[in-house]
């Protein structure tokens, strides 16, 4: 699966075979960030399922506003625009829906992959993907949800401080991947997962798939929450996407994504 030199609006569109997810593709050699770009497109009336992809981002951000940059040909940087009918309280769960889709896509490429809750896609205990979700509302109704995704595909090296935490498809397999195909797989799985999600606006129909791939399932975890940090055994997630952690007294605590971070007891995962 050699890296295809061609990576543009046409090649990505051609690879995608979905009903609506990624049906319209916008591609830029460089943009500030795909999230900011698609926000502008959303204001101009871009439809549900529109995908913005860039080779370079001058202002890409990761979690906690960490700056994100990657050399040409190495990564997928894209943002999907959604215009859900459901109420704003359910939107945060879409980050997990996308995390699951990326994991399923990578698994189909032949990798042994897992998810570190809520949405870190992990191979060999190292992260290959970052996801950032933003929402715009008019107070009552969702105007748009943007899901930004960065996937380390053909990235051969990382800064020293990230080497024990991050990896890429090429480092794990020794071969390059066609990014058009990877995007196509992610869109395929996201569409399937999203349609299951909107039936109930929760994880009822996705729990089984998510648990199958959850790295922390039945493993000791440490919930990092400032002075209120605690340890326990991860018992999976509930329908709302909250992590269920069983403490020593057998009491189950529900942990919300966004409020805390979770680590394996002995390592990142």
C-alpha positions as CSV (number, residue, x, y, z in Angstrom):
1,X,0.0,0.0,0.0
2,X,2.5,2.6,-1.1
3,X,1.9,6.2,-0.4
4,X,0.0,7.7,-3.3
5,X,1.6,11.0,-4.2
6,X,-1.8,12.2,-5.2
7,X,-3.7,13.6,-2.3
8,X,-6.3,16.2,-3.2
9,X,-10.0,17.0,-3.4
10,X,-10.4,14.6,-6.3
11,X,-8.5,11.6,-5.0
12,X,-10.1,11.8,-1.6
13,X,-13.6,12.2,-3.0
14,X,-13.0,9.3,-5.3
15,X,-12.0,7.0,-2.5
16,X,-14.9,7.8,-0.2
17,X,-17.9,5.6,-0.8
18,X,-20.6,6.8,1.7
19,X,-24.1,8.2,1.6
20,X,-23.3,11.5,3.3
21,X,-20.1,11.4,5.4
22,X,-17.4,13.2,3.4
23,X,-19.6,13.4,0.3
24,X,-18.4,17.0,-0.3
25,X,-14.6,17.3,0.2
26,X,-12.7,20.6,0.4
27,X,-8.9,20.3,0.2
28,X,-6.2,22.9,0.9
29,X,-2.5,22.6,0.7
30,X,-2.4,24.9,3.8
31,X,-5.0,26.4,6.1
32,X,-4.9,27.9,9.6
33,X,-6.7,24.8,11.0
34,X,-9.3,22.5,9.4
35,X,-11.7,23.3,12.3
36,X,-11.5,27.0,11.8
37,X,-11.8,26.6,8.0
38,X,-14.9,24.4,8.2
39,X,-16.4,26.8,10.7
40,X,-16.2,29.4,8.0
41,X,-17.7,27.0,5.5
42,X,-20.5,26.2,7.9
43,X,-21.4,29.9,8.2
44,X,-21.6,30.0,4.4
45,X,-24.1,27.1,4.5
46,X,-22.0,24.0,4.0
47,X,-24.1,20.9,4.4
48,X,-24.1,18.0,6.9
49,X,-21.2,15.6,6.1
50,X,-18.9,18.2,4.5
51,X,-15.2,17.3,5.0
52,X,-12.3,19.7,5.1
53,X,-8.8,18.2,4.6
54,X,-5.4,20.0,4.7
55,X,-1.8,19.0,4.1
56,X,-0.5,21.8,6.5
57,X,-2.1,23.6,9.3
58,X,-0.5,26.8,10.5
59,X,-2.6,27.0,13.7
60,X,-3.5,23.3,14.3
61,X,-4.4,22.6,18.0
62,X,-4.5,19.5,20.1
63,X,-6.0,19.0,23.5
64,X,-5.3,21.8,26.0
65,X,-4.4,24.0,23.0
66,X,-1.2,22.2,22.3
67,X,0.2,23.2,18.9
68,X,0.2,20.5,16.3
69,X,2.4,20.3,13.1
70,X,3.4,17.5,10.8
71,X,5.6,17.2,7.7
72,X,4.0,16.9,4.2
73,X,2.7,13.4,3.3
74,X,2.8,12.2,6.8
75,X,-0.6,12.8,8.4
76,X,-4.3,13.2,7.9
77,X,-5.7,16.4,9.2
78,X,-9.4,16.8,8.6
79,X,-12.6,18.1,10.1
80,X,-16.1,16.8,9.5
81,X,-19.1,19.1,9.7
82,X,-22.3,17.8,11.2
83,X,-25.6,19.4,11.5
84,X,-27.4,17.2,14.0
85,X,-31.1,17.5,14.7
86,X,-30.7,16.4,18.4
87,X,-30.3,18.8,21.3
88,X,-26.8,20.2,22.3
89,X,-26.4,18.1,25.4
90,X,-25.7,15.0,23.3
91,X,-23.0,16.5,21.1
92,X,-20.0,15.8,23.3
93,X,-20.5,12.0,22.8
94,X,-19.7,12.4,19.1
95,X,-16.0,12.6,20.0
96,X,-16.3,9.0,21.2
97,X,-18.3,8.0,18.1
98,X,-15.4,9.3,15.9
99,X,-12.8,7.7,18.1
100,X,-14.5,4.4,17.6
101,X,-14.6,5.0,13.8
102,X,-10.9,5.7,13.6
103,X,-10.1,2.6,15.6
104,X,-12.3,0.4,13.4
105,X,-10.8,1.9,10.3
106,X,-7.2,1.2,11.6
107,X,-8.2,-2.3,12.7
108,X,-9.4,-3.0,9.2
109,X,-5.9,-2.1,7.9
110,X,-4.7,-5.1,10.0
111,X,-3.5,-3.4,13.2
112,X,-4.2,-4.5,16.7
113,X,-5.8,-1.4,18.0
114,X,-7.5,-0.2,21.1
115,X,-9.1,2.9,22.5
116,X,-7.9,4.6,25.7
117,X,-11.1,6.2,27.0
118,X,-12.6,8.5,25.8
119,X,-11.1,8.7,22.3
120,X,-7.4,8.1,22.1
121,X,-6.7,5.5,19.4
122,X,-3.8,3.4,20.5
123,X,-1.4,0.9,18.9
124,X,1.3,-0.7,21.0
125,X,0.2,1.4,23.9
126,X,0.9,4.6,22.0
127,X,-1.4,7.2,20.6
128,X,-1.9,7.5,16.8
129,X,-4.8,9.9,16.7
130,X,-6.1,13.2,18.2
131,X,-9.7,14.3,18.0
132,X,-11.1,17.8,18.8
133,X,-14.9,18.5,18.8
134,X,-16.4,21.9,18.8
135,X,-20.1,23.0,18.7
136,X,-21.9,26.1,17.7
137,X,-25.5,26.7,19.0
138,X,-28.0,29.4,18.9
139,X,-28.6,28.6,22.6
140,X,-31.3,26.1,22.0
141,X,-30.5,24.3,18.8
142,X,-27.2,23.1,17.3
143,X,-26.0,25.1,14.3
144,X,-23.0,22.8,13.7
145,X,-20.7,20.3,15.3
146,X,-17.1,20.1,14.0
147,X,-15.0,17.0,14.6
148,X,-11.4,17.6,13.9
149,X,-9.2,14.5,13.4
150,X,-5.5,14.1,13.2
151,X,-4.1,10.7,12.3
152,X,-0.3,9.8,12.3
153,X,-0.1,7.8,9.1
154,X,3.3,8.0,7.4
155,X,5.1,10.0,10.2
156,X,8.5,8.5,10.7
157,X,9.7,10.5,13.7
158,X,8.4,12.3,16.8
159,X,9.9,14.9,19.1
160,X,11.7,13.3,21.9
161,X,9.1,14.2,24.5
162,X,6.4,12.4,22.5
163,X,8.3,9.2,21.5
164,X,7.0,7.1,24.4
165,X,3.4,8.3,23.9
166,X,2.9,8.6,20.2
167,X,3.3,6.4,17.1
168,X,2.2,6.1,13.5
169,X,1.0,3.5,11.1
170,X,4.3,3.4,9.3
171,X,6.3,3.0,12.5
172,X,4.1,0.1,13.6
173,X,4.0,-1.8,10.3
174,X,7.0,-0.7,8.4
175,X,4.9,0.3,5.4
176,X,3.4,3.4,4.0
177,X,-0.3,3.9,3.6
178,X,-2.5,5.7,1.1
179,X,-4.1,8.5,3.1
180,X,-7.0,8.6,0.6
181,X,-7.9,5.1,1.6
182,X,-7.5,5.7,5.3
183,X,-9.9,8.7,5.1
184,X,-12.4,6.6,3.2
185,X,-12.4,3.9,5.9
186,X,-12.9,6.4,8.7
187,X,-15.8,8.0,6.9
188,X,-17.4,4.6,6.2
189,X,-17.3,3.7,9.9
190,X,-18.3,7.1,11.2
191,X,-21.4,7.1,9.0
192,X,-22.4,3.6,10.3
193,X,-21.7,4.6,13.9
194,X,-23.4,8.0,13.7
195,X,-26.6,6.4,12.3
196,X,-26.6,4.0,15.2
197,X,-26.0,6.9,17.6
198,X,-28.8,9.1,16.4
199,X,-31.4,6.4,16.9
200,X,-31.2,6.8,20.7
201,X,-28.8,9.8,21.1
202,X,-26.6,7.6,23.2
203,X,-24.3,4.5,23.0
204,X,-27.0,1.9,23.4
205,X,-26.2,0.5,19.9
206,X,-22.5,1.1,20.1
207,X,-21.6,-0.3,23.5
208,X,-20.6,-3.7,22.3
209,X,-18.3,-2.4,19.5
210,X,-16.7,0.1,21.9
211,X,-16.1,-2.4,24.7
212,X,-14.5,-4.8,22.2
213,X,-11.8,-2.3,21.5
214,X,-11.5,-0.5,24.9
215,X,-7.9,-0.8,26.2
216,X,-8.8,-0.1,29.9
217,X,-11.7,-2.6,30.2
218,X,-11.4,-4.5,33.4
219,X,-7.9,-3.0,34.0
220,X,-6.8,-0.8,36.9
221,X,-6.9,2.9,36.1
222,X,-6.1,6.1,37.9
223,X,-8.6,9.0,37.5
224,X,-6.7,12.2,37.6
225,X,-8.9,15.0,39.0
226,X,-6.6,17.3,41.0
227,X,-6.9,16.6,44.8
228,X,-9.8,14.2,44.1
229,X,-7.8,11.7,42.1
230,X,-8.5,8.0,42.8
231,X,-7.8,4.5,41.5
232,X,-10.1,1.7,40.6
233,X,-11.0,-0.9,38.0
234,X,-12.5,0.2,34.6
235,X,-15.8,-1.5,34.0
236,X,-16.5,0.0,30.6
237,X,-18.7,2.8,29.6
238,X,-22.4,3.5,30.1
239,X,-24.9,4.6,27.4
240,X,-23.9,8.3,28.0
241,X,-20.2,7.5,27.2
242,X,-19.2,7.9,30.9
243,X,-16.4,5.7,32.2
244,X,-17.5,3.3,34.9
245,X,-14.8,2.9,37.6
246,X,-15.2,0.4,40.4
247,X,-13.5,1.6,43.6
248,X,-12.2,-0.7,46.3
249,X,-15.5,-0.6,48.2
250,X,-17.1,-2.0,45.0
251,X,-19.0,1.3,44.4
252,X,-19.1,2.3,40.8
253,X,-18.2,5.9,40.0
254,X,-19.2,7.5,36.7
255,X,-16.5,9.7,35.2
256,X,-17.4,12.3,32.5
257,X,-15.0,12.9,29.6
258,X,-13.7,16.5,29.5
259,X,-13.6,16.8,33.3
260,X,-10.8,14.4,34.1
261,X,-8.1,12.3,32.4
262,X,-7.6,8.7,33.0
263,X,-4.4,6.7,32.9
264,X,-3.5,3.1,33.2
265,X,-2.2,2.4,36.6
266,X,1.3,1.7,35.4
267,X,1.5,3.5,32.1
268,X,-0.2,5.9,29.7
269,X,-2.7,3.2,28.8
